[in-house]
Amino acid sequence: APESVVGIFMPHSQEMMVATMGVLKAGGAYLSLDVLSPKERLRAILESSDIDMLLTLEGLRKRLPQTNARVVCLDSEWEAIGQQSATKPEVQINPQNLACVIYTAASEKHAKGLMIEHSGLMDLVSARKLSDPDQNGHAQENSCSGILSRLTSSSFLVSSSALLTSFAEEERTRFRSGGNAEIYILDPHLQRVAIGVPGELWIAGPAAGRGYMGQPSLTAEKFLSNPFRSEMGARMCGTGERARYREDGTIELMGRLDDRVEIEGVQVELGEIEAVLANYESVQEAAVVVRPNGELIAYVVVCNGKRLGQNELRSYLDDKLPPYMIPGAFIPLQELPQNARGVVDRAALSVLGQEQLTREFVLPRTELEQTIAAAWQAALGVEQVGVHDNFFDLGGHSLLMIQLHQKLRAELSVEIELLHLFQFSTIDSLVRFLHTGYNFDEKSRETRNRAERQKSAVQKLRRIQTS
């Protein structure tokens, strides 16, 4: 029913696409849950969102925390689902109804679920179409697949460039506004800036979203009255992106004004990682920065001069955060450097502890790590690799990754896809991913194979019709 929120706890797959479209067609709103998240993080989201139903797969059910929501496993209950009526649901949906909820942070006291209405999602679709209005049918099909993939990803954020039409997608720095999104670049006093002058990117209209679920104070803080519109209730939302207009009318993104970063394609708030670290009994305060190679580094001030090992902190974070949010190294400091305004100086942090980072080299410790390391050494032609070394930093590239994928598929007893190797490009992160334990069972595999056969049949029919 409209305004009902349904959780979807699945890896990116055809089953996830089916679940998402089913929820939308039934009039509900979807909430995509990351299968890499530990139970504690999932519990914070479920308690904050108060979902009515949760769609998952039988093999993933054990990873879910206790919930009052009705849990439906699409694979094990597929036969019963197939007996339901195929008649189109009689539901009335308007553009202002809720379409999805996307969490940008999800610790116990830091859960932020952004509510997106149907009109906001349509803005994204319109923006994608505007980027290439002369696409042929095949290209449009791929575009729609890309949109669906993006809509089910936690990296899709209204307060990001996702709602802008990419002008140079490979650079991800220059954009034109698209769809019905109203774009403003404003100074700290919320006044428009001149061409070439940097300011904060603000979004208004349906694309700005409804607000944060169950967080009226946060919504009031982030969503302000729009002084550039006369309609009652018109609002705008700051994105945290630093940007400027160029002479050709495009918008140049110049980095973030806050602590949000993108890690392995997912939007991450560094403050959430810092808050979780600071809750550890031996940590007084913490700060996290991103190295140029994309690796997260944590700087910690410990209580009473205690000594903390790297593995101790990693083990603690394993139960709190998904793998992509766990820093690759932890640097102990006597105190965190501050700038003239009395806040943590992240620029100064970036040059601290470089000697420790250089020295840190962890050999493969388990049989699985050693197997993967041996495959790396063969593919890269090196004598030794550490579990925190990045495949691409060691000279790896796409062709070598394909060879590595073939070798690992032959040697490992777990199912692994090429995309996973690109997403988890260190041995440590890949092993953490593999240890999350979600493997499709036979019923789910049959469902995917059936869908693949159906897709192949449709493509063959289209080729025959156009020949």
Summary of the structure (lengths in Angstrom):
residues: 467
radius of gyration: 23.4
end to end distance: 43.6
largest distance: 76.2
contacts: 1396
relative contact order: 0.09
helix: 38%
strand: 23%
